[in-house]
Amino acid sequence: MTASVAIRDLSISFGLAKVLPNVSFDVAPGECFGLVGESGSGKSTVLRCLSMLTDFWTGAITIDGRNLRDLPVKERCRMLQMVFQDPYGSLHPRQSVRTVLAEPLRIHGLDRREERMQQAMVDVGLPVDFLDRFPHQLSGGQRQRVAIARALILEPQLLLLDEPTSALDVSVQAEILNLLQRLRAERGFTYIMVTHDLAVVDHMCDRFAVMLHGEITEILPTSAIQGNGATHPYARELIGASLEYEGAGKASAA
């Protein structure tokens, strides 16, 4: 259940502003690939293009060698799913968890719906009786688990993760990251993860791209974080700042 991704010369403009000039990178099957950079660097825009939430981009995106634009909508939704940053905003406040999970199953005409919903809850570490709860009855971490369950229920090959823990309490962030890591190990998912936190990249990713003003400055293995193996000045500065922050945190904890 893995997918390769190839992006070539991805470009998009909003009015006169060119947000992504020409972005190109590859993601191997089963890899977790990170996109990092400051706010406004274009990270989330890449995911929105990949998910076709924004569809007026130019360039080429292929998944397992198939052109993204040529995929029928239903097939594309089965192949890739997205987990958003805000679990408070991504779930309908008046829909129960059962309704949230049942809707994609109904749209795609899948059988054994109750069994699939229960299994999705088990997969993300939630009690099955939470199916009848509403978002306001759940904590932030539980809501994000429901959002992950919704993404998993169609058994996709590729998960797009847009800052999946940044809206959560620090104590809950590690739980969600460990959940995503476990699911990838068990299912072999391919992940593309947007984050501003290099500690998350270090924990989750195999490689990562550093973005600045819509362009990729450098693509690095995660091992380059410790010791700052970047060569581009901005990438070196970003990693250096993260290492300094991490070092200060360790010193204050001691």
TAWOQUI-V903922 format. One record per helix or strand of 3 or more residues. SS is the DSSP state (~ for helix, > for strand). FROM is the first residue (numbers start at 1). TO is the last residue. If there is no record, write none. Layout:
BEGIN
SS_FROM_TO / SS_FROM_TO
END
This chain:
BEGIN
>_5_14 / >_17_27 / >_32_36 / ~_43_50 / >_58_63 / ~_68_70 / ~_73_79 / >_80_83 / ~_97_107 / ~_113_123 / ~_128_132 / ~_135_137 / ~_140_152 / >_158_162 / ~_170_187 / >_190_194 / ~_198_204 / >_207_212 / >_215_221 / ~_222_224 / ~_233_253
END
